[in-house]
Structure formats: C-alpha cells, structure tokens
Amino acid sequence: MSIDPSIVDRVARLARLELSDEERQRFTRQLGSILEYCATLNELDTDGVEPTSHVLALTNIFREDVPGTPLPRDAVLASAPDHENGFFKVPPVIETE
C-alpha cells in the first residue's frame, strides 16, 4: 500500500502529534514499510486453520461483584489536578471543525 504524507498528517493529528518535515518524511517511509511487510501475511496459506482470539487457552476467573464503601468525594477530589462542582475537570479533547 502506498502511503503519502497526507495519511501521516491525519494519523499525527488523531494522535495529537506535531511532526517536523523530516519526521513526516521518515514516518511516511516507515509506515509504508510496515504495511508492505503486513501485506506479505496475505500470502500465507491459512486454509484449515481455526480462527483464534488468543494463542493460549484461557479461562476467566469470575468473582462476586460486591459493592464496597465508596470513597468520600472530597478525599477523591483533593488529589485531582482540577475540579469543579464536585466533578473532575479535564481539558477538552474533541475538536470541532
């Protein structure tokens, strides 16, 4: 798959990264190389191979979901960098275009 700098710019924007021109060129080459390597996996013969979600057989160990005593709100908010009206206050992360 051919990768152009506009794709790298889009991924960088989604990851909230600022790239220099040199980094943009380097990442364009590197991402192209990674995708070319991954494309070689399509050449493997996987007929008769059962799909798996994990290579090892795993068993979940469940426990009772028992509610405990909640922490006092003031104690929790005391360690927060910023709070307002009893809630954590965080910077906005959704951009409007």
PASEBA-1860 file (N, C-alpha, C; in nm, 3 decimals):
! residues 97
1> MSIDPSIV> 0.084/-0.118/0.000/0.000/0.000/0.000/0.088/0.124/0.000 ~ 0.053/0.218/-0.082/0.130/0.341/-0.091/0.083/0.440/0.014 ~ 0.177/0.492/0.089/0.146/0.589/0.194/0.199/0.724/0.149 ~ 0.114/0.825/0.157/0.161/0.959/0.124/0.158/1.044/0.251 ~ 0.227/1.156/0.250/0.237/1.239/0.371/0.101/1.284/0.427 ~ -0.002/1.291/0.344/-0.133/1.334/0.396/-0.189/1.232/0.494 ~ -0.162/1.103/0.471/-0.207/0.999/0.563/-0.131/1.011/0.695 ~ -0.001/1.035/0.686/0.080/1.053/0.807/0.032/1.177/0.883
9> DRVARLAR> -0.003/1.283/0.811/-0.055/1.404/0.876/-0.186/1.373/0.950 ~ -0.272/1.294/0.887/-0.400/1.261/0.951/-0.378/1.178/1.077 ~ -0.291/1.077/1.069/-0.262/0.995/1.186/-0.198/1.080/1.296 ~ -0.109/1.169/1.259/-0.044/1.257/1.358/-0.147/1.348/1.424 ~ -0.241/1.398/1.347/-0.345/1.485/1.404/-0.432/1.406/1.502 ~ -0.469/1.283/1.463/-0.550/1.199/1.552/-0.476/1.166/1.681 ~ -0.344/1.150/1.671/-0.262/1.118/1.788/-0.215/1.244/1.861 ~ -0.257/1.358/1.810/-0.220/1.487/1.867/-0.068/1.505/1.870
17> LELSDEER> -0.004/1.473/1.757/0.141/1.487/1.743/0.172/1.600/1.646 ~ 0.273/1.676/1.677/0.323/1.775/1.583/0.452/1.721/1.523 ~ 0.455/1.707/1.390/0.570/1.648/1.323/0.644/1.754/1.242 ~ 0.776/1.743/1.243/0.856/1.827/1.155/0.851/1.766/1.015 ~ 0.900/1.839/0.916/0.901/1.787/0.778/0.987/1.660/0.769 ~ 1.100/1.660/0.841/1.189/1.543/0.838/1.120/1.422/0.901 ~ 1.050/1.445/1.014/0.978/1.335/1.079/0.865/1.284/0.989 ~ 0.793/1.375/0.923/0.684/1.337/0.834/0.736/1.246/0.721
25> QRFTRQLG> 0.849/1.282/0.663/0.908/1.200/0.555/0.952/1.064/0.608 ~ 1.018/1.064/0.724/1.066/0.939/0.782/0.950/0.847/0.817 ~ 0.845/0.901/0.881/0.730/0.820/0.919/0.652/0.772/0.797 ~ 0.652/0.850/0.690/0.587/0.805/0.566/0.658/0.680/0.514 ~ 0.791/0.684/0.511/0.868/0.566/0.466/0.847/0.449/0.560 ~ 0.855/0.473/0.692/0.843/0.365/0.789/0.705/0.301/0.786 ~ 0.601/0.382/0.779/0.465/0.328/0.775/0.443/0.248/0.647 ~ 0.497/0.296/0.536/0.488/0.221/0.411/0.557/0.086/0.422
33> SILEYCAT> 0.675/0.083/0.484/0.748/-0.043/0.502/0.671/-0.140/0.591 ~ 0.610/-0.089/0.697/0.533/-0.174/0.788/0.414/-0.235/0.714 ~ 0.343/-0.154/0.636/0.226/-0.205/0.565/0.266/-0.304/0.455 ~ 0.380/-0.282/0.390/0.429/-0.379/0.291/0.459/-0.512/0.357 ~ 0.521/-0.510/0.474/0.551/-0.632/0.547/0.423/-0.704/0.586 ~ 0.325/-0.628/0.637/0.197/-0.689/0.676/0.125/-0.749/0.556 ~ 0.143/-0.691/0.439/0.079/-0.744/0.319/0.132/-0.882/0.285 ~ 0.255/-0.913/0.324/0.310/-1.046/0.296/0.234/-1.153/0.373
41> LNELDTDG> 0.168/-1.115/0.482/0.089/-1.213/0.558/-0.029/-1.264/0.476 ~ -0.077/-1.184/0.381/-0.188/-1.227/0.295/-0.147/-1.343/0.204 ~ -0.018/-1.364/0.188/0.031/-1.472/0.103/0.034/-1.607/0.174 ~ 0.016/-1.607/0.305/0.019/-1.732/0.381/-0.105/-1.815/0.354 ~ -0.086/-1.947/0.347/-0.197/-2.039/0.329/-0.258/-2.067/0.467 ~ -0.377/-2.016/0.489/-0.443/-2.034/0.619/-0.564/-2.126/0.608 ~ -0.575/-2.199/0.499/-0.687/-2.293/0.486/-0.676/-2.399/0.594 ~ -0.785/-2.426/0.662/-0.789/-2.528/0.766/-0.737/-2.481/0.900
49> VEPTSHVL> -0.700/-2.354/0.912/-0.652/-2.301/1.040/-0.771/-2.236/1.110 ~ -0.800/-2.284/1.229/-0.913/-2.230/1.305/-0.880/-2.089/1.354 ~ -0.974/-1.998/1.343/-0.951/-1.863/1.397/-0.937/-1.869/1.549 ~ -0.848/-1.788/1.602/-0.829/-1.782/1.746/-0.828/-1.638/1.791 ~ -0.867/-1.616/1.915/-0.856/-1.482/1.972/-0.732/-1.471/2.058 ~ -0.676/-1.587/2.094/-0.555/-1.589/2.176/-0.483/-1.720/2.149 ~ -0.352/-1.718/2.154/-0.276/-1.838/2.122/-0.280/-1.941/2.233 ~ -0.311/-1.900/2.355/-0.320/-1.992/2.468/-0.465/-2.007/2.511
57> ALTNIFRE> -0.499/-2.125/2.559/-0.633/-2.146/2.612/-0.643/-2.075/2.747 ~ -0.735/-1.982/2.757/-0.750/-1.904/2.880/-0.887/-1.929/2.940 ~ -0.893/-1.923/3.071/-1.019/-1.936/3.143/-1.034/-1.817/3.234 ~ -1.147/-1.749/3.224/-1.173/-1.636/3.313/-1.207/-1.687/3.452 ~ -1.157/-1.618/3.550/-1.192/-1.649/3.688/-1.281/-1.535/3.736 ~ -1.406/-1.567/3.759/-1.501/-1.465/3.799/-1.516/-1.462/3.950 ~ -1.549/-1.346/4.002/-1.576/-1.331/4.144/-1.708/-1.257/4.157 ~ -1.764/-1.264/4.274/-1.887/-1.192/4.300/-1.861/-1.042/4.292
65> DVPGTPLP> -1.953/-0.971/4.231/-1.943/-0.827/4.222/-2.017/-0.767/4.340 ~ -1.941/-0.743/4.445/-2.000/-0.694/4.569/-1.960/-0.548/4.587 ~ -2.059/-0.458/4.594/-2.022/-0.317/4.611/-1.961/-0.292/4.749 ~ -1.861/-0.207/4.752/-1.797/-0.173/4.878/-1.837/-0.033/4.921 ~ -1.772/0.016/5.022/-1.798/0.150/5.072/-1.731/0.250/4.978 ~ -1.806/0.346/4.926/-1.745/0.444/4.835/-1.651/0.538/4.910 ~ -1.554/0.590/4.836/-1.462/0.687/4.895/-1.534/0.820/4.910 ~ -1.497/0.898/5.008/-1.558/1.031/5.022/-1.520/1.120/4.903
73> RDAVLASA> -1.618/1.189/4.849/-1.596/1.273/4.731/-1.485/1.375/4.754 ~ -1.485/1.440/4.869/-1.383/1.542/4.897/-1.242/1.483/4.897 ~ -1.227/1.362/4.948/-1.096/1.296/4.951/-1.048/1.263/4.810 ~ -1.140/1.220/4.726/-1.104/1.186/4.588/-1.068/1.312/4.511 ~ -1.149/1.415/4.524/-1.125/1.539/4.451/-1.002/1.613/4.502 ~ -0.959/1.585/4.625/-0.840/1.651/4.679/-0.714/1.615/4.601 ~ -0.711/1.497/4.541/-0.593/1.458/4.465/-0.605/1.491/4.316 ~ -0.717/1.549/4.276/-0.738/1.583/4.135/-0.663/1.712/4.101
81> PDHENGFF> -0.605/1.720/3.980/-0.537/1.843/3.941/-0.634/1.962/3.934 ~ -0.760/1.934/3.894/-0.859/2.040/3.885/-0.998/1.979/3.900 ~ -1.086/2.049/3.967/-1.223/2.001/3.982/-1.318/2.119/3.992 ~ -1.445/2.091/3.964/-1.545/2.196/3.966/-1.681/2.135/3.998 ~ -1.752/2.192/4.092/-1.886/2.148/4.130/-1.893/1.999/4.162 ~ -1.790/1.945/4.225/-1.793/1.804/4.265/-1.753/1.706/4.156 ~ -1.699/1.755/4.043/-1.659/1.668/3.932/-1.515/1.697/3.893 ~ -1.448/1.597/3.834/-1.316/1.619/3.778/-1.329/1.714/3.660
89> KVPPVIET> -1.235/1.807/3.647/-1.236/1.899/3.533/-1.116/1.864/3.446 ~ -1.142/1.833/3.320/-1.036/1.793/3.227/-1.042/1.883/3.105 ~ -0.929/1.898/3.035/-0.931/1.980/2.914/-1.011/1.911/2.804 ~ -1.072/1.987/2.716/-1.149/1.926/2.607/-1.056/1.851/2.512 ~ -1.103/1.738/2.461/-1.023/1.659/2.367/-1.092/1.642/2.233 ~ -1.215/1.684/2.221/-1.288/1.671/2.094/-1.281/1.805/2.022 ~ -1.227/1.800/1.902/-1.216/1.921/1.821/-1.341/1.935/1.736 ~ -1.386/2.056/1.720/-1.496/2.082/1.627/-1.436/2.151/1.506
97> E> -1.472/2.102/1.391/-1.414/2.158/1.267/-1.514/2.241/1.196
END
